[in-house]
């Protein structure tokens, strides 16, 4: 078993460079299936979700070649199958993007039900299926999702999403890029990574307009060509480091970001007494005094992101006064509260809202990551706690944070990654010459 060991109580100082956006990368990599040529994707984060998706493409018959740590060439001209390995697909939530990409390119797809994080409830793909069906595909759901277009190509259609869904918006966009006719997505999600996917597809020859608004129009084209595209910086990774500085105190320059994407996070930090100074592609985050209480409600972009909710709840657990955190996106995202309570946090949950009474400090404790962002919250909790915190289930953290131990250590944090193999072997297991 591999885990993080954190010695808390150290303020953070220095600089951190933000990697490419996980939520953009896990859609853009499957979208490479639509490209009839070689596409070079730059600024790819080194995370396990990306590794799994690239392995899936290779299994399908793509040629994948890393040029350096963050740039990769993908050639999908010789795809041999539209059936995705169950073992790999089941490890990640984003495997469902392969359905839209394969449908768009080949008119058929067979992908196992996605895995990834579990927030304690169902994360349905009904809006995805609704879109595919409107475009003429027959979709059967079971252990596998089997989808097949009525003809050789998907057909343009009007799709109204019953709920704002990032995944459905991106999946339908991919299915529509090579469709016969025009597809209109209404009540579309507006997150930065949706705009990034549209920009990637457009750079390869697609014709997509309106990404970033609630109505997206995709004019189907005959083919996409190769090209080069750089993924945007990760809004949530940047927000996590900003939250860590706010929680621990200190001063950190967050580099390689798009400040506009951070506005909703920056505003809340400033309400809490954190100083944030914006420059061209950096934010200087500084906290010297006590954190003040605030209320947070997660909403679709440009509202406060649900993926920052656990990190902020952890910060608020040591803020002055009483804060309320309301979850407006997922039905349940408070599983991590039990772990914070073990460390001394005073949090009560009622449905989709948590009431947080700030305490003076947290105590180090053995905890676990229940999902990706809950894992980030445990890291922050360990960094601010008195004593030692061990974090298990770090496979979740590896899904979305590139070199998280190295980046925190560069800021002065006392954190190490250890595994059972690192421990000294008992004497009886040691061979003496």
Secondary structure, 3 states (H helix, E strand, C coil): CEEEEEECCCCEEEEEECCECHHHHHHHHHHHHHECCEEEEECCCCCHHHHHHHHHHHHHCCEEEECCCCCEEEECCCCCCCECCHHHHCCCHHHHHHHHHHHHHHCEEEEECCCCCCCCCCCCCHHHHHHHHHCCEEEEECCEEEEEECCCCCECCEEECCCCCHHHHHHHHHHHCCCECEEEEECCCCCHHHHHHHHHHHHCCCEEECCCCCEEEEECCCCECCEEEECCECHHHHHHHHHHHHHHCEEEEEECCCHHHHHHHHHHHHHCCCEEEECCCEEEEEECCCCECCCEEECCCCCECHHHHHHHHHHHCCCECEEEEECCCCCCCCCCHHHHHHCCCEEEEECCEEEEECCCCCECCEEECCCHHHHHHHHHHHHHCECEEEEECCHHHHCCCCCHHHHHHHCCCEEEEEEHHHCCCCHHHCCCC
